[in-house]
């Protein structure tokens, strides 16, 4: 192409420009994905699926009397490692504690009695699983499955 002054101008063809734009977008998307993946947690896995999916299979019942909290695991296959206990102190303020029930956890069909201070009003089951990335032991509290203490 010759311009009015006699100089030739050449530019990128539309195909090359389109390919370059696509490459730049893919590189930027990869960088953003790698950056954002640092903020995504390592998932807890149990029986080949996420621990969060197993929470719906946990069925525990809790009762309180004279400073003793009795917890029974009624689930078919899901053992409970521990529970997070929400207690109410003298000022009606929630205080949460995680208590390990037994060294091997609370197997289905078993119960455990724990001495607690304050009046427990809710418990949250805690599952033991493995890290999806490293295979290390990982714990997951089923906070959506709070159980009222009777």
Helices and strands as residue ranges (DSSP letters): H 14-37, E 44-46, E 49-50, H 51-54, G 55-57, E 60-65, E 68-73, E 82-88, E 94-100, E 111-115, E 119-131, E 137-141, G 143-145, E 147-148
